[in-house]
Amino acid sequence: MIDKPQILVDLQEKIKAHTAIIGVVGLGYVGLPFAVEKAKVGYQVLGIEQNPQRADRVNMADNYITDIKDEDLKEVVSSGKLKAVLGFERVTDMDVIVICVPTPLTKNLTPNLSYIESVTYAIAQQLRPGQLVTLESTTYPGTTDEVMRPVLEQISGLKQGKDFFLAHSPERVDPGNKRYTTKNTNKVVGASDPASLEVAMLFYQQTIDHVVPVNSAKAAELVKVFENTFRAVNIALVNELALLCDRIGLNVWEVLDAANTKPFGIMPFYPGPGVGGHCIPIDPHYLEWKAKEVNFNTHFIALAGEINRSMPIFVREKARRALNELGLAPAKSQVLVIGTAYKKDLGDWRESPAIMVINYLLEDKMTVTYHDPYVPEIEVAGKTFSSLPLIDETITSADLVIIATDHSQIDYVNLVAKAKSVLDTRGVTRHLDCNHDKVTLL
């Protein structure tokens, strides 16, 4: 039996005793819930957040993430277990450093790793023996080993698996999900040396119910991008079905509702105005880009992206048709959009298809207003729009109401009753007791 390096034993003991100091880089919708969970079980957590306003809000226990209970944030901040800092000066004090930074796409749909690269460089300058670094940001297979590891080793002079430990554990946050949280969502962990995998597993097991090991960081990275690619492809399939049903005069919602009664061999996916958020519109392109490095064309992924990106244009066409049926020219019409968030009951409008829909309506010279109880203000085509109150006057003044996001708190029966015409892109009205003659489904 090979003896473990003492630095590994020491780190494991700190983790088990909850005396390890945890650093979380990026206090967004992934990082802050994770930091709170670690602080709740007694770890000292330092959040590195380079947005001063956001750091101040954390330190004042001013919650900005809906998945965190206000009382939980207040408890860990008031007890001193969670504190936000702006720089990387405290990295040497940390035993575990968890990276939760954005991984956007460039305009050409290629990976933008600038956040990961800058954070890795900053950490490398302060890296010391006995630390664990884990990357949670979604990225293409190979980022941890091929981008992060060389920087960490070359700048620090330390070696992975011997002096420090490096792993990838992709975030699986589903904003707004009341059933699955950071704690009870299975956590995949991968590392490219046994010691790193062992200590990373131990670290995540302290606060997460079930941890799933894989044999490399690259495998863990692929797990996440495949999960979101699976969703993107299946959403594209039902979106394409919606396009076909529109062409042949069938109700796609009736077809899907009937198909989903089969107790095996099918999973419910539904069409919509497009896909939004940080994951589904972006992550599949990371896999598509990586595949091209090895001369492999991911046809399904490329086609799914093309179909999903086309849906806002289809909504625009349906809106034009609905207005024509009222005898109105689009350029002389007023449209009310219900919901601008990318997902129901959230205030996040990143990559929201509703924003693209509004942009197309503005191109058609329509007068556009919107209501979203979670998004008070948006910017489209260089213009700032404020959410209008959903009163009868707001509804009746519109020639067409487009339901772009199906927030739960909207009174859709009243909406349909007061509206002249409704374009429902989410199918939320299909089972309601309302005047369906006024409603056009996607």
Number of C-alpha atoms within 10 A of each C-alpha: 3 4 6 10 13 10 15 22 14 12 20 19 13 15 23 13 12 18 14 22 21 25 28 25 26 26 24 16 19 24 24 26 23 24 27 24 21 26 27 20 13 17 22 22 28 24 27 26 24 16 12 12 9 19 21 16 13 23 19 15 20 15 19 14 18 15 20 18 12 14 11 17 24 19 16 24 22 14 13 14 20 28 23 26 20 16 13 18 13 14 23 16 16 21 21 25 25 24 25 27 24 19 21 20 17 10 8 6 15 16 21 16 19 13 16 22 15 11 17 21 16 18 22 22 18 16 27 19 17 21 24 26 25 25 26 24 25 28 30 26 22 17 19 25 19 11 14 20 18 16 19 24 16 12 15 17 13 17 16 22 19 16 18 21 28 29 31 31 29 24 19 20 17 16 20 17 11 8 8 14 19 20 18 13 17 15 21 23 28 28 29 21 17 14 20 27 24 18 22 27 22 15 22 20 17 18 18 17 13 16 21 14 19 18 14 22 30 22 19 29 27 18 21 26 24 14 15 18 26 17 16 24 21 18 24 29 19 21 25 18 18 24 18 14 16 15 9 8 8 13 14 22 20 11 13 17 13 10 13 14 11 10 8 7 6 10 12 12 16 19 25 23 28 28 25 22 17 19 21 22 23 26 24 28 23 23 23 23 17 19 15 11 9 8 8 11 14 16 9 15 18 14 14 24 22 12 19 26 19 16 26 25 17 17 27 19 13 19 24 19 16 21 19 12 11 12 9 15 15 21 14 12 18 20 25 25 26 25 29 34 28 25 23 18 20 21 20 19 20 14 19 23 29 27 24 22 24 27 19 18 25 17 11 16 15 18 17 18 18 26 24 24 19 17 17 14 14 16 11 12 12 7 7 9 15 14 19 17 13 17 11 13 11 16 25 17 15 22 21 26 27 26 27 31 26 23 21 10 9 15 10 18 13 12 22 21 17 18 21 17 27 28 23 23 23 19 21 15 23 15 8 10 9 16 11 16 9 16 22 19 21 24
